[in-house]
Amino acid sequence: QYGAQITEQEVVLNAYDGTRLQARNIIASWKSETNNRILLCAHWDSRPFCDEDPIPANRMQPVMGANDGASGVAVLLEIARLMAQHAPRVGVDIILFDAEDYGSSQVEHSFCLGSQYWAKNPHKRPYIARFGILLDMVGGKNPVFAKDQVSMLFAPDIANMVWDKAAQLGYSNVFVSTEGGSLIDDHYYVNALANIPCIDIIHFQNEVGFPATWHTSDDVIEQIDRHTLQVVGTVVTEVLYQLK
């Protein structure tokens, strides 16, 4: 309804434990004819078990995913609404990756299966984008968004541009200009497999780790802070509309 061209990638993916995942990546494209474009992405699945929950009885319940998944999708849907009202000067693809959160920390490359599939099988060939921004866990309370090592390895100029824009807007207490540690998220595969410089805006600190709600039964809407969503959405929107 916001004027995008929609492509869906339906695929069966093999999880680390042998489970066959009926996955679907959803791609929304604006100005699909131009190669002067950027990629905005998030994952729209949630983890099927709360394995980090402090209460053992909760650990086989599915994660509601209000922050870990849905918050990034919410910000991108709002940006899509804004683009329908006032088109940016560049082409945009919003990609919602599936099967991000069905993995094991003991099995290498077992997370982010949807982005791995898309990076090897893009919805358009050749697929060209100037850069990408991934949103993950961008709705929690009192977040700290630091520059993770993957972003700084593959796309330091993009990370610095985004964090500088956040500072200009008065959000340097949220977008903290420090190194955030090492983690594998969807942006790793966009960089390593699709060769598109992509950064991650994610609530993660090397010393602290993920927020307390991560992979627990407490990842619910009551833990979402509207101000955090507004800050992230404003920064990404400002970056998007300054591009020529």
N, C-alpha and C positions, 0 to 999 in steps of 0.2 A: 504493500500500500504506500510505501515511500519512494516508489519509482525505480527500484532496483531490478536488475536482471538476476533471476535466481537459478542457481545450479546446485543440485544435490548429488553427492557421491555416496552411493550405497554400496557397502562392501562387508564381507565377512572377514574378520580379523582374528588371528589366533592369539589368545592371551597366554601368559607365562605358565599357567596351570592347566593348559589344554582346553580351557573354555573357548567356545566359538562365539565371538561377539558380533551381533548384528549392528554394525556401525553406520553412521550417516554424518558426513561432513556437509555443512550448509554454507554456501557461498552466495553473497549478495554483492553485485557489481554495479557501479555507476560509471558512465563514460567508458564502457568496455572496449571501445575502439582505440583508445589512446594507450601508449606505453608509458606516458608520464603519469604514474600512478603510485599510490602507496597501499600498503596492506595493514589492516587493523584486525586483530584476532583475539579470541578467547576460547576456552573450552566450555562446552555446554552440558557435558555429562557430569555425574558425581560418583563418588566412590561407593561401591555396593556394601561396604562394611566399615564400621567405626573402629578400626583396629587400634587407634590411639586413645580411645576413650578410657578414662581412669576407672570406670565401673565395668568390670568384666562382663556383666550380664548384657551390656549394651553393644558389645563389640561385633555381634553378628547383624546388627541393624544397619540399614543403609544410611549413608551420610545425606542429610537434607541438602547441603551444598549451597546455602544462601550466600556465603562468601566465596567458597572454593568452587567457582564455576559461575554461579548466577550473577554475581556482582559485575564481573567483566562483561557478561552478555547484556546486562541492564544498561551499562554505560554505552555500549556500542549501539543498542537500540535507540537510545536517546540521541546519539550522534546521527543515526540514520534519519530520525525525525527532523533534525535540524537541517540535514542536507536536502531533504525534500522541500524545505522552505527556502533555502538559499544554497545553491550548488557551489561547492568549492571549485577552484580553478584546475584542480588535478583530478584524475580518475581515482576511484577508491574501490577496494575490495574489502568487505567484512567477511571473515571466515570464522565460523564456529566449528571448532574441532571436536570430534567425538572421541571416545575411548582414551582420554588422557589419563584417567585416574584409576584404571584397572591394571595395577602392576605390583611388583614386589621390589623392595629395596635390595633384596638379595640377588635379583636377576637383572643384569645389565640390559638397557634399552627396552625394558618391559612396560614402561610408562609411555605416554604420548604416542599411542599407536595411530590415532587419526591423523596427527600432523606428520608422522613418518610416512604414512600412505600418501597424503597430499603432496608432500615434498618430492616424492618419487613419481607421482602421477598427478601433476597439476591439472586443474579444471580447464586450462587453456594452454596450448602449446604453439609457440614458445610463450611461457609466462614471464613477464618482465615487470618488476616493481623497483622503485628507487630505494625503498626501505620498508620495514615493518615495525609495528608496535604491538606487543602482546600484553594483555591485561589479565592478571590472575590474583585473586584475593585482594580486590581493590575497594571493599566496602566495610571493612572492620573498624572497630574503635581504636583510636590512638595508634594509627599505623606509622611505620617507618618504611619508606621506599628508598632503598639504597641502590647503587649501581653494581649489579652482580657481575661476576667474572666473565661469564659467557658474553654478556652484552658488551663489556669493555674489551674483550678479545676480538670479537667480530665486527662490532659497530660502535666504537668509542665516540665518533663524531656525532652520531645520532643520539646516543645517551647524553652526551654533554649538551646538545642542543635542547633536549627535552627538559633536563634538570635546570638549565639556565633559564628557560622559559618559566618554569615553576618558580624560580627565585624572583624573576621579574614580577610575577603575579603575587608575590608575598607568601609563597608556600614552602620556603626553604626549611621550615620545621617539619614538614611532611616528606618532601623530596629532599632527603639529606644527601649532600654531595660527598659521600664516602663510599668505599668499596663494600659491597654487601655480601661477599662470600661466593661460593661456588654451588650451583645447583643446575640440574638438568630439567628444563621445561620445554614447552612446545617450540620456543624460539631457537633452541639449540638445533633442531632439525630443519627449521626454516633456513638457518644460516648454513649448516654443514651439508645438507642434502640439496636444498634448492638454491643455494648461493645468493640469497637475498639478505642483506644486512638487517638484522632484526633485534630489537631490544625487548626487555621484559620489565614491566612495572608490576612489582610483586611485593607483598608484605613478607619480608624475609630479612633477618639479620644473622650474620655468621655466628655471633656469640649466643644469640637467643633462639634462632631457628624460626619456624613458622608460628603464627599466632596460636593461642591456647585452644581455639575452637577447631583447629586443623584435624581433619579425619576423626572427629568426635560427634556425638549426638547433640552437641551444643552449637553446631554450625547452622543456626536457624535465623529467621528474619529478625528476631528481637536483638540479635547481636550486630545488625547492620546499622551503620551510621550514615545518615543522608549527607552530612557534611563531607565525609570521605568520598562518597560517590561524586559529589559536586566538584570537589577539588580535582580529582582525577579526570573527570569529564571536561572540566574547564581547560586544564593543561593540554589534553590531547586535542581538543577543539581549536584552541589557539594555535597549536603547531600546524594543524591541518589547514586552517584558513590563511596562514601566512605563506603557504607554498604557492609557487608560480609554475 
